[in-house]
Amino acid sequence: MSANALFGLQFSFSLVLSCLVARWYLWPRLQAVPRSVGLPPLFLVHALRYLPSTAFAPGQIDPRAPMDAMAAIAYGDLASAVLALAAAVWLYYRWRGAIALAWAVTGIASVDWLYAGYRAASSGLVTYPLGGNWYIVNYYVPFIGVIHVLIFAGLLSARTDQAGSRVFAGQST
């Protein structure tokens, strides 16, 4: 099997699994809690986006791999991780501007996620030995894409309950 075929198979399978977990387990629970409870863990998943920087560790990826693409991906992900951590903290502590920050961070991080995918695909990154980064690309990247969707859905579907607290689309507790 070619590297591209293997990548496509593994990425697709991980995407389907991530969608099922999100639909069956995460979204129903997120609908029942205030945004200040539901959104921070979703942003914490994105705080792990520093992981692609392991490409810079000695011996992790093929030295012939396009390092300009890896650098763009790794630095964009690192910036997204820092922003996601800030959003999680602001949301958790319900600081003023937390929702605006959440919108900004998820917008920026989503664009970075799409750009990283474009850079990886256009440079043929998966055709090079990637070491542990192969697992990041095939298992974590689809999951964070689904988490982006959950964050957007949570921000878009929020409403105010009778007590005045913002909740996802479901009932408040």
N, C-alpha and C positions, 0 to 999 in steps of 0.2 A: 504494500500500500504506500502511495506517495505521502510525503509530509503534508501536502495541502489537503489530500483526502482524509488523512488521519486527523488533522487539525479540524477540518469541517465536521467530521463525525463526532469528535469529542466535544467541540464547542457547542454544536447543536444539541447533543444529549444533555450537556450541562445546562444549557438555556432552558430546555424543556423541564428538567428537574427543578430548576430555580423557579420557573413560572408556577409549577404545581405546588411547591412549598409555599410560595407567596400567596397563591390563590386559596389553597386549602387551610393553611395554618396562620400565616402572618396577617393578611388583610382582615379576616374576621376578628382577630384579637385587637388589631389597630382601630377598628371601627368602634370598639367599645370603650376606648380610653381617651382622655384629653390629649391634645397635641403635645403638651409639655411632657407627657409620659410616652407617647407613641413615636414621636419623631427622633428624640436623642439616640436611641439604639440604632436607628437606620443610618444616622450620620456617623455613628461609631464604626459601622461596617466600612464606610468610606475612609475612615481614619487609617485603615490598613493599606491605603493606596501608596504608602511609601515602599511597599514590597518590591516593585520593579527596579528600585535602585540597587538591588542585589546584582544587577547586570554589571555593575562597576566593580564588584568584588573579583579578585584575581581568579581566573580559571572557570568562571561561571558560564560565560557564553563564548562562542567561537570568535576569535579575534578578527575574522573576516566579516563578521556581521556588521551591518551598517550602523556604526556607532552614532551618527547624527540622528537617525531615527530612534535608537535606544535612548539617547540623551533627551530628545524632545519628549518621549513617553515618560521616562523616569522623572524628569524635573516637573513636568505638568502634573504627574500623579503625586509627587511630593507636595507641591503647592495645594493640590486638591485635598490631600490628607490633612494638612495644617488648617485649611479653611473648614473642612468637615469637623475637625475636633473643636474648633472655635464655635461653630454652629451648635454642636451637641451641648457644649457647656452653656452657651447663652440660652438655649431652649430649656435645658434641665433646670437652671436657676431662674428661669422666666424673667430674664433681664429685658429691659426696654429695648425694642428693636429686634428681638429674637426672630420673629416671623419674617421680617424684612431681610435679615441676615440669612435665614434659611432659604428664602427665595433666591437671593443673590448667589449663595454658595451652590445650591443645586443647579442653578443655571450655568454657572461657570464650570462646575465639575462635570456636568453633562456634555457641554461643548468639548471639554478636554477629553472625556471618554470617547466621544465620536472622533475627535482629531487623532487620538492615539490609535484607534482602530484603523483609521485611514492611513496613518504613517506606517503602521505594522504591515498592512496589506500591500500598500504601494511599494514598499521596500522589500517585499518577499521575506520578511523576518522569520516566518515559520520554517523556511527552508534551511536555516542555519541551526546548528546545535545551540540550544538555549539553556541547557542545564535545568535548574529549578524554575526558571522563568516559564518553561513550557507549561508547568502546572498552574502558574499564576494566570497565564493567558487562557488556558482551557477551562479552568474551574472557577477562578475568582472573578475574572472579567465578565462572564455572563451573569453571575450573581449580582455584581454591582450594577449592571444594566437594569436588572429587575428591581433592585432597591431604588434606583433613580425613579422608576415608574411609580413605586409605592410612595416615595416622598412627594412627587408631583401630585399624585392622586390624593394624598393626605392633605396637602396644602390647598388643593382645589376644592375638595369636598367638605372642608371644615365648615361647621356652622356653630351657632351659639345655642347652648341649651338654656333651660329656665334659670339656672343658677348663674348664667353669664359666662361660664367657662367655655373655651373653644374645644370642640370635640371633632373627631372624624365623623363620617357620615352616619355611623350607628348611634346607639344609645350611650349616654354617659353612665358612669358607675357611681 
